[in-house]
């Protein structure tokens, strides 16, 4: 299982703490240190649609100028921006044998991991 995120993100910290507490093994991929490939973003988009992981509630999105925000209407426009500004990706991202989840929700985690 792989968890994508940023180490100083409170939501990621909550998710990692939950996974550790429930003895769920994972590999962590730090967006800030390792970035994210265009292929991975395309894969997520094909599975869930970019809207599921474009975080419009976060500070990075809110700091974009109106013109840039207005250009994000399709995956072709959103994915390069998400690759450049990884902090706009809703976190954490969890991939586990076909399970793809964005964010932290204890109920969803309990259901998936059977804890």
MIDOSE-1310 file (N, C-alpha, C; in nm, 2 decimals, decimal comma, always signed):
residues 115
xxxx	+0,08/-0,12/+0,00/+0,00/+0,00/+0,00/+0,09/+0,12/+0,00; +0,04/+0,23/-0,07/+0,12/+0,35/-0,08/+0,03/+0,47/-0,03; +0,09/+0,55/+0,05/+0,03/+0,67/+0,10/+0,11/+0,79/+0,04; +0,04/+0,88/-0,03/+0,10/+1,00/-0,08/+0,06/+1,12/+0,00
xxxx	+0,15/+1,21/+0,03/+0,12/+1,33/+0,10/+0,23/+1,42/+0,13; +0,21/+1,51/+0,23/+0,32/+1,60/+0,27/+0,33/+1,59/+0,42; +0,45/+1,57/+0,47/+0,47/+1,54/+0,61/+0,42/+1,64/+0,71; +0,41/+1,77/+0,67/+0,37/+1,87/+0,76/+0,22/+1,90/+0,75
xxxx	+0,15/+1,82/+0,68/+0,00/+1,84/+0,66/-0,07/+1,77/+0,78; -0,16/+1,84/+0,85/-0,23/+1,79/+0,96/-0,32/+1,67/+0,93; -0,38/+1,67/+0,81/-0,47/+1,56/+0,77/-0,38/+1,44/+0,74; -0,27/+1,46/+0,68/-0,18/+1,35/+0,65/-0,13/+1,29/+0,78
xxxx	-0,09/+1,37/+0,88/-0,05/+1,33/+1,01/-0,16/+1,24/+1,08; -0,28/+1,29/+1,07/-0,39/+1,21/+1,13/-0,40/+1,07/+1,06; -0,40/+1,07/+0,93/-0,41/+0,94/+0,86/-0,30/+0,85/+0,89; -0,17/+0,90/+0,89/-0,06/+0,82/+0,92/-0,07/+0,76/+1,06
xxxx	-0,11/+0,85/+1,16/-0,12/+0,80/+1,30/-0,23/+0,69/+1,30; -0,34/+0,71/+1,23/-0,45/+0,61/+1,23/-0,39/+0,48/+1,17; -0,32/+0,48/+1,06/-0,27/+0,36/+1,00/-0,17/+0,29/+1,09; -0,08/+0,37/+1,16/+0,01/+0,30/+1,25/-0,06/+0,24/+1,37
xxxx	-0,15/+0,31/+1,43/-0,23/+0,27/+1,54/-0,30/+0,14/+1,51; -0,35/+0,12/+1,38/-0,42/+0,01/+1,34/-0,34/-0,10/+1,27; -0,21/-0,08/+1,28/-0,11/-0,18/+1,23/-0,13/-0,20/+1,08; -0,15/-0,10/+1,00/-0,16/-0,11/+0,86/-0,02/-0,07/+0,80
xxxx	+0,04/-0,16/+0,73/+0,17/-0,13/+0,67/+0,15/-0,04/+0,55; +0,25/+0,05/+0,53/+0,24/+0,14/+0,41/+0,38/+0,19/+0,38; +0,39/+0,24/+0,25/+0,50/+0,31/+0,20/+0,46/+0,45/+0,19; +0,54/+0,55/+0,23/+0,50/+0,69/+0,22/+0,57/+0,76/+0,11
xxxx	+0,50/+0,83/+0,03/+0,56/+0,91/-0,08/+0,54/+1,06/-0,05; +0,64/+1,13/-0,03/+0,63/+1,27/+0,01/+0,63/+1,36/-0,12; +0,52/+1,42/-0,15/+0,51/+1,51/-0,27/+0,62/+1,61/-0,27; +0,65/+1,67/-0,16/+0,75/+1,78/-0,15/+0,89/+1,74/-0,19
xxxx	+0,93/+1,62/-0,15/+1,06/+1,57/-0,18/+1,07/+1,49/-0,31; +0,96/+1,42/-0,34/+0,96/+1,33/-0,46/+0,88/+1,37/-0,58; +0,79/+1,47/-0,56/+0,71/+1,52/-0,66/+0,60/+1,41/-0,70; +0,54/+1,42/-0,81/+0,45/+1,33/-0,86/+0,46/+1,32/-1,01
xxxx	+0,45/+1,20/-1,07/+0,47/+1,19/-1,21/+0,34/+1,22/-1,29; +0,35/+1,27/-1,41/+0,23/+1,29/-1,49/+0,15/+1,16/-1,51; +0,22/+1,05/-1,52/+0,16/+0,92/-1,54/+0,07/+0,89/-1,42; +0,12/+0,91/-1,30/+0,04/+0,88/-1,18/-0,09/+0,97/-1,17
xxxx	-0,07/+1,10/-1,21/-0,18/+1,19/-1,21/-0,29/+1,15/-1,31; -0,24/+1,10/-1,43/-0,33/+1,06/-1,53/-0,41/+0,93/-1,48; -0,33/+0,84/-1,42/-0,39/+0,72/-1,36/-0,51/+0,76/-1,26; -0,48/+0,85/-1,17/-0,58/+0,89/-1,07/-0,70/+0,95/-1,14
xxxx	-0,67/+1,03/-1,24/-0,77/+1,10/-1,32/-0,86/+1,00/-1,39; -0,80/+0,89/-1,45/-0,88/+0,79/-1,52/-0,97/+0,71/-1,42; -0,92/+0,70/-1,30/-0,99/+0,62/-1,19/-1,10/+0,70/-1,13; -1,07/+0,83/-1,09/-1,16/+0,91/-1,00/-1,20/+1,04/-1,06
xxxx	-1,13/+1,09/-1,16/-1,15/+1,22/-1,22/-1,07/+1,32/-1,13; -1,01/+1,42/-1,20/-0,92/+1,51/-1,13/-1,00/+1,60/-1,03; -1,13/+1,61/-1,04/-1,20/+1,69/-0,95/-1,20/+1,63/-0,81; -1,18/+1,50/-0,80/-1,18/+1,43/-0,67/-1,05/+1,46/-0,59
xxxx	-0,94/+1,50/-0,66/-0,82/+1,52/-0,59/-0,76/+1,67/-0,61; -0,84/+1,75/-0,68/-0,80/+1,89/-0,68/-0,86/+1,96/-0,56; -0,77/+2,00/-0,47/-0,82/+2,06/-0,35/-0,84/+2,21/-0,36; -0,96/+2,25/-0,38/-0,99/+2,39/-0,40/-1,02/+2,46/-0,27
xxxx	-1,01/+2,39/-0,16/-1,03/+2,45/-0,02/-0,90/+2,49/+0,04; -0,79/+2,45/-0,02/-0,65/+2,48/+0,04/-0,60/+2,61/+0,00; -0,50/+2,65/+0,08/-0,44/+2,78/+0,06/-0,37/+2,80/-0,08; -0,31/+2,69/-0,13/-0,24/+2,70/-0,26/-0,34/+2,74/-0,37
xxxx	-0,45/+2,68/-0,37/-0,56/+2,71/-0,47/-0,61/+2,85/-0,45; -0,63/+2,89/-0,33/-0,69/+3,02/-0,30/-0,59/+3,13/-0,33; -0,46/+3,10/-0,33/-0,36/+3,20/-0,36/-0,34/+3,22/-0,52; -0,40/+3,13/-0,60/-0,38/+3,14/-0,74/-0,46/+3,27/-0,79
xxxx	-0,41/+3,33/-0,89/-0,49/+3,44/-0,95/-0,61/+3,39/-1,02; -0,71/+3,48/-1,03/-0,84/+3,44/-1,09/-0,82/+3,38/-1,23; -0,73/+3,44/-1,31/-0,71/+3,40/-1,45/-0,67/+3,25/-1,45; -0,57/+3,21/-1,36/-0,52/+3,08/-1,36/-0,64/+2,98/-1,32
xxxx	-0,71/+3,02/-1,21/-0,82/+2,94/-1,17/-0,92/+2,91/-1,28; -0,95/+3,02/-1,36/-1,05/+3,01/-1,46/-1,01/+2,91/-1,57; -0,87/+2,89/-1,59/-0,83/+2,81/-1,70/-0,84/+2,66/-1,66; -0,86/+2,63/-1,53/-0,87/+2,49/-1,49/-1,01/+2,44/-1,51
xxxx	-1,04/+2,39/-1,63/-1,17/+2,34/-1,67/-1,17/+2,19/-1,71; -1,05/+2,14/-1,74/-1,04/+2,00/-1,79/-0,92/+1,94/-1,72; -0,91/+1,81/-1,74/-0,79/+1,74/-1,69/-0,66/+1,79/-1,76; -0,67/+1,81/-1,89/-0,56/+1,86/-1,96/-0,50/+1,99/-1,90
xxxx	-0,58/+2,07/-1,84/-0,54/+2,20/-1,78/-0,50/+2,17/-1,63; -0,58/+2,09/-1,57/-0,56/+2,07/-1,42/-0,43/+1,98/-1,39; -0,41/+1,88/-1,46/-0,30/+1,79/-1,42/-0,16/+1,85/-1,43; -0,12/+1,93/-1,53/+0,01/+1,99/-1,52/+0,02/+2,09/-1,40
xxxx	-0,09/+2,16/-1,37/-0,09/+2,25/-1,26/-0,07/+2,17/-1,12; -0,14/+2,06/-1,11/-0,12/+1,97/-1,00/+0,02/+1,91/-0,98; +0,08/+1,88/-1,10/+0,22/+1,83/-1,09/+0,31/+1,94/-1,04; +0,29/+2,06/-1,09/+0,37/+2,18/-1,05/+0,35/+2,22/-0,91
xxxx	+0,22/+2,22/-0,86/+0,18/+2,26/-0,73/+0,12/+2,14/-0,66; +0,20/+2,05/-0,61/+0,15/+1,93/-0,55/+0,07/+1,95/-0,42; +0,09/+2,07/-0,36/+0,01/+2,10/-0,24/-0,14/+2,12/-0,27; -0,17/+2,13/-0,40/-0,31/+2,14/-0,44/-0,38/+2,00/-0,45
xxxx	-0,30/+1,89/-0,43/-0,36/+1,76/-0,43/-0,42/+1,73/-0,30; -0,55/+1,69/-0,30/-0,61/+1,65/-0,17/-0,54/+1,54/-0,11; -0,51/+1,55/+0,02/-0,42/+1,46/+0,09/-0,49/+1,40/+0,21; -0,44/+1,28/+0,25/-0,34/+1,20/+0,18/-0,42/+1,12/+0,07
xxxx	-0,34/+1,07/-0,02/-0,39/+0,98/-0,13/-0,35/+0,84/-0,09; -0,44/+0,75/-0,08/-0,41/+0,61/-0,05/-0,44/+0,52/-0,16; -0,34/+0,44/-0,20/-0,36/+0,34/-0,31/-0,34/+0,20/-0,24; -0,43/+0,12/-0,25/-0,42/-0,02/-0,20/-0,50/-0,12/-0,28
xxxx	-0,43/-0,19/-0,37/-0,50/-0,29/-0,45/-0,63/-0,25/-0,51; -0,63/-0,14/-0,58/-0,75/-0,10/-0,65/-0,83/+0,00/-0,57; -0,80/+0,01/-0,44/-0,87/+0,11/-0,35/-0,79/+0,24/-0,37; -0,86/+0,35/-0,40/-0,80/+0,48/-0,42/-0,89/+0,58/-0,34
xxxx	-0,82/+0,64/-0,24/-0,90/+0,73/-0,16/-0,82/+0,86/-0,14; -0,89/+0,97/-0,14/-0,83/+1,11/-0,12/-0,88/+1,17/+0,01; -0,79/+1,20/+0,10/-0,83/+1,26/+0,23/-0,83/+1,16/+0,34; -0,87/+1,21/+0,46/-0,88/+1,12/+0,57/-1,03/+1,11/+0,62
xxxx	-1,08/+0,99/+0,63/-1,21/+0,97/+0,68/-1,20/+0,83/+0,75; -1,22/+0,84/+0,88/-1,20/+0,72/+0,96/-1,30/+0,61/+0,92; -1,42/+0,65/+0,89/-1,52/+0,55/+0,86/-1,48/+0,47/+0,73; -1,43/+0,55/+0,63/-1,39/+0,49/+0,50/-1,27/+0,40/+0,53
xxxx	-1,18/+0,44/+0,61/-1,06/+0,36/+0,65/-1,10/+0,23/+0,72; -1,19/+0,24/+0,82/-1,24/+0,13/+0,89/-1,30/+0,03/+0,79; -1,39/+0,08/+0,70/-1,45/-0,01/+0,61/-1,35/-0,08/+0,52; -1,26/-0,01/+0,47/-1,16/-0,07/+0,37/-1,06/-0,16/+0,44
xxx	-1,01/-0,12/+0,55/-0,90/-0,20/+0,62/-0,96/-0,30/+0,72; -1,09/-0,30/+0,74/-1,16/-0,39/+0,83/-1,11/-0,39/+0,97; -1,08/-0,27/+1,02/-1,03/-0,26/+1,16/-1,14/-0,22/+1,25
